[in-house]
Amino acid sequence: MDGQKSCLSCGGSLQSLDQSYHYLECGLPNVYLEGVQSTCEQCGEIEVTIPNVPALHRAIGDHVIRYGSLTPAELRFLRKSARLTQEQLANEMEINRSTINRWETADEKVWSKSEDFLIRVIWVQHMYGLRDELDALKNQLFEMVRRAKEREDIRINLAELVTT
């Protein structure tokens, strides 16, 4: 056997296509794959072969967490690629599931910078098995988020200020 793949439709020989495949199946609008499309020399059928989807999704996630603020679609992608339900992610973030749902269906980002970073940490924990190593960082982020939400108004009585 020479490793040549056969067409699933007719059994003919497949020839690699030198074009990008727009990978919309991941839920993101801007992912293109190279070297995954073939065409059958006999029937003309085009086939897409992605041999290791979990590794591909980890590579996409690695890219997503390194650049810019997360979009709602990227949040949903990270959650799903980590195999978390909305309920599980909400529990890990100590928020309501409905909040995760609202974030994922929003037209634009509606969460804080610390929540954005926490989402990334949770994804890394799940994708790379670094639960223990990142729990301390996660706990620090929880504390930062709590303090930001509990911040009180600053009230200063100018009459009580000592002038020098």
C-alpha positions in Angstrom: 0.0 0.0 0.0 1.5 3.4 -1.0 -0.6 5.5 1.4 -2.6 7.0 -1.5 -6.2 7.8 -0.3 -9.2 6.9 -2.3 -12.3 8.9 -3.0 -15.1 8.1 -0.6 -17.7 8.5 -3.4 -16.2 6.4 -6.3 -12.9 5.0 -5.1 -10.8 7.0 -7.5 -7.4 8.6 -6.8 -7.3 11.8 -4.8 -5.1 14.7 -5.8 -4.2 17.4 -3.1 -5.6 20.8 -3.8 -3.4 23.8 -3.2 -6.0 26.1 -1.7 -7.2 27.2 1.8 -10.2 25.6 3.4 -12.4 28.0 5.3 -13.0 26.0 8.6 -16.3 27.4 9.7 -17.2 24.2 11.6 -15.2 25.5 14.6 -17.6 28.4 15.0 -15.0 31.1 14.2 -15.2 33.2 11.1 -11.4 33.6 10.5 -9.9 30.1 10.5 -8.4 28.8 7.3 -6.6 25.4 6.9 -3.9 24.5 4.5 -3.4 21.0 2.9 -6.7 19.4 3.9 -8.5 19.4 0.6 -8.3 16.8 -2.2 -10.2 16.3 -5.4 -11.0 13.0 -7.0 -9.4 12.6 -10.4 -12.2 10.4 -11.5 -15.5 12.0 -10.3 -14.3 15.5 -9.3 -15.6 15.2 -5.8 -13.8 17.5 -3.3 -12.9 15.9 0.1 -11.7 17.6 3.3 -9.6 15.5 5.7 -8.7 16.8 9.1 -6.8 14.0 10.8 -6.6 15.3 14.4 -9.4 17.7 15.3 -8.5 17.9 19.1 -4.9 19.0 18.2 -6.3 21.4 15.6 -8.7 23.0 18.2 -5.9 23.3 20.7 -3.7 25.1 18.1 -6.6 27.4 17.3 -7.2 28.1 21.0 -3.5 28.7 21.5 -3.7 31.4 18.9 -7.0 32.9 20.2 -5.7 33.3 23.8 -2.6 35.1 22.7 -4.1 37.9 20.7 -6.5 40.7 21.7 -9.7 40.7 23.7 -11.8 37.6 23.3 -14.9 37.9 21.1 -18.2 36.1 22.0 -17.5 33.5 19.3 -14.0 32.9 20.7 -15.3 32.5 24.2 -17.8 29.9 22.9 -15.0 28.2 21.0 -12.7 28.1 24.0 -15.5 26.7 26.2 -16.5 24.0 23.8 -12.9 23.0 22.9 -12.2 22.5 26.6 -15.3 20.3 26.7 -17.1 22.5 29.2 -20.8 23.2 29.3 -22.0 26.7 30.1 -22.9 25.5 33.6 -19.4 24.1 34.2 -17.6 27.2 33.0 -20.0 29.3 35.1 -19.2 27.2 38.2 -15.5 27.5 37.6 -15.9 31.3 37.3 -18.3 31.5 40.3 -21.0 33.2 38.2 -24.4 32.3 36.8 -24.8 30.1 33.7 -27.1 32.7 32.2 -24.2 35.1 32.3 -22.1 32.8 30.2 -25.0 32.4 27.8 -25.4 36.2 27.6 -21.7 36.7 26.9 -21.7 34.0 24.1 -24.7 35.5 22.4 -23.7 39.2 22.7 -22.8 41.2 19.6 -19.6 42.3 21.3 -17.5 41.7 24.4 -19.4 42.5 27.6 -17.1 41.0 30.3 -14.2 42.6 32.2 -10.5 42.3 31.5 -10.0 40.2 34.6 -12.9 37.9 33.5 -11.4 37.7 30.1 -8.0 36.6 31.6 -9.8 34.1 33.9 -11.5 32.5 30.9 -8.0 32.0 29.3 -6.6 30.5 32.5 -9.5 28.0 32.7 -9.0 27.0 29.1 -5.3 26.4 29.6 -6.0 24.4 32.7 -8.3 22.1 30.8 -6.4 21.8 27.6 -3.0 21.3 29.1 -3.9 19.5 32.4 -2.4 22.3 34.6 -5.1 22.4 37.2 -2.9 22.5 40.3 -0.3 24.7 38.7 -2.8 27.4 37.8 -5.2 27.2 40.8 -3.3 29.9 42.7 -3.4 32.3 39.8 -7.1 31.6 39.3 -7.8 32.3 43.0 -5.9 35.6 42.7 -8.1 36.5 39.7 -11.3 35.7 41.6 -10.2 38.0 44.4 -9.5 40.8 41.9 -12.9 40.4 40.3 -14.6 40.3 43.7 -12.8 43.5 44.8 -13.6 45.3 41.6 -17.3 44.5 42.0 -17.3 45.5 45.7 -15.5 48.8 45.2 -17.3 51.5 47.1 -17.5 55.2 46.3 -14.7 57.3 47.6 -16.0 60.0 49.9 -13.7 62.7 51.2 -14.7 65.5 53.5 -12.6 68.4 52.3 -13.2 70.3 55.5 -11.3 67.6 57.4 -8.3 67.8 55.1 -5.2 69.3 56.7 -3.5 71.8 54.4 0.1 72.5 54.6 
